[in-house]
């Protein structure tokens, strides 16, 4: 038996949650061979997957094109999707051959349609895992259907070939995907206390810390202006701050090397902060929710997933929208005050989805 994961190369969110599922599988079935088919950089996969895997580099989908953290190039998104799906049948044949070469017995996809079409062509079962489908995302871009005619229909037809769909919270799409089961959040939890994480990283123990994270597009959101406000110390990784940016006494850059030396994870850093300032996306929303960290967010173009988050977050976590103009100008303080004054919701969501999904995958394998 072996499992091949197909992972969308759109950002790191799909790879991050797939890594958690792979790690959970490793706990339950340490001898199970696993392959990862994706364009996500190997360094990210090796840093987040804690068991041996075979990385099979290759394009699985096209996602959306983001020239910076807060915008979508809709025309380029449609162009790339049109070109990718114009050769879809050939890609399916190629992927089916790869699955046979790697002796796959089950395909898991988050959430490239190619995964399910290739699995079907190879005579293999497949499991879809996501909180959205790409035909639904593209449907939120007004010019997509005219620029890439028939693509959303191709995606829906490929998705419908999944043997089982495991739908995460904050969901949209999934038309025609059956059988479908709802599963809990897939999210990391902090491994050290807030006090210990701050101490290990040399961060002040009582000052308001605000983690700024915008997908690693360094400089998309100037952080120095927000750091001018004495109400908070702004914390960011090196991926959010240009290398040549002047240092600010109230802006602390925590590098990956810093975290490794301190024995803390990015999630430990997140959980040690009083709030996170970000764009909306499944990965950051789920980790804030799982670790009880309030979320101050802005919007990024016409990404329809955001509407689901905005509708459903208030019932399960403290969250607040900040206007993009105020965000970029660094006028965060008043919005953060209002966010932190919110009462915590009475309910929350389970965050053990990786374990639940791993057990469902094993059950499917053992059929």
QUIBELHU-V544316 format. One record per pair of residues at least 24 apart in sequence whose C-alpha atoms are under 7 Angstrom apart, sorted by the first residue. I is the first residue (numbers start at 1). GAP is how many residues later the second one is. D is the distance in whole Angstrom. If there is no record, write none. Layout:
I&GAP&D  I&GAP&D
This chain:
1&31&7  1&104&6  2&30&6  2&31&5  2&32&6  2&101&7  2&102&5  2&103&5  2&104&7  3&30&6  3&31&5  3&32&6  3&101&6  3&102&6  3&103&5  3&104&6  4&30&6  4&31&4  4&32&6  4&100&6  4&102&6  4&103&5  4&104&6  5&30&6  5&31&5  5&32&6  5&102&6  5&103&5  5&104&6  6&30&6  6&31&5  6&32&6  6&54&7  6&102&6  6&103&5  6&104&6  6&106&7  6&109&6  7&30&6  7&31&5  7&102&6  7&103&5  7&104&6  7&105&7  8&30&6  8&52&6  8&53&6  8&102&6  8&103&6  8&104&6  9&29&6  9&30&5  9&31&5  10&53&5  10&54&7  13&269&7  13&270&5  14&96&6  17&169&6  17&170&7  19&29&6  19&30&5  20&334&6  21&333&5  21&334&7  21&336&7  21&337&6  22&27&7  23&26&6  23&27&6  23&28&7  24&330&6  24&331&6  24&334&6  25&333&5  26&25&6  60&52&6  60&54&6  61&51&6  68&149&6  68&152&6  69&145&6  69&146&6  69&148&6  69&151&6  70&229&7  70&230&4  70&231&7  71&229&5  71&230&5  72&229&6  74&67&7  78&66&6  78&69&6  78&70&6  79&69&7  82&66&5  82&69&7  85&66&7  92&25&6  92&26&5  93&25&7  96&25&6  96&26&5  106&259&7  113&42&6  113&45&5  113&46&5  114&44&7  116&42&6  116&43&6  116&45&6  116&46&5  117&41&5  117&44&6  120&41&7  125&38&6  126&36&5  126&37&5  126&38&7  127&35&6  127&36&6  127&37&5  127&38&6  128&34&6  128&36&6  128&37&5  128&38&6  129&36&6  129&37&5  129&38&6  130&36&7  130&37&6  130&38&6  131&36&6  131&37&5  131&38&6  131&39&6  131&40&4  131&41&6  132&39&5  132&40&5  132&41&6  133&40&5  133&41&6  136&36&7  136&37&5  137&166&7  137&167&6  140&162&7  140&163&7  140&164&5  141&161&6  170&138&6  170&139&6  183&170&6  184&166&5  184&167&6  184&168&6  184&169&4  185&101&7  185&165&6  185&166&4  185&167&6  185&168&5  186&165&6  186&166&6  186&167&4  186&168&5  187&99&6  187&100&5  187&103&7  187&164&6  188&79&7  188&99&6  189&78&7  189&101&6  189&102&6  190&77&5  190&78&5  190&81&6  190&101&7  191&77&6  192&76&6  194&77&6  194&78&4  197&67&7  197&71&6  197&72&6  197&75&6  198&74&6  200&62&5  201&61&6  207&25&7  208&24&5  208&25&6  208&66&6  209&24&5  209&25&6  209&26&7  209&64&5  209&65&5  209&66&7  210&24&5  210&25&6  210&63&6  210&64&6  210&65&5  210&66&6  210&67&7  211&24&5  211&25&6  211&59&7  211&62&6  211&64&6  211&65&5  211&66&6  212&24&5  212&64&6  212&65&5  212&66&6  213&27&7  213&64&6  213&65&5  214&26&7  214&64&5  214&65&6  216&24&5  218&24&5  221&107&6  222&106&6  223&107&7  224&24&6  224&27&7  225&104&6  225&105&5  226&104&4  226&105&6  226&106&6  227&24&6  229&104&7  231&102&7  280&26&6  289&28&6  290&61&6  294&24&5  294&25&6  295&24&5  295&25&6  296&24&5  296&25&6  296&26&7  297&24&5  297&25&6  298&24&5  298&25&6  298&26&6  315&30&6  315&32&7  316&29&6  316&31&5  316&32&4  316&33&7  317&27&7  317&28&6  317&31&7  318&24&7  318&26&6
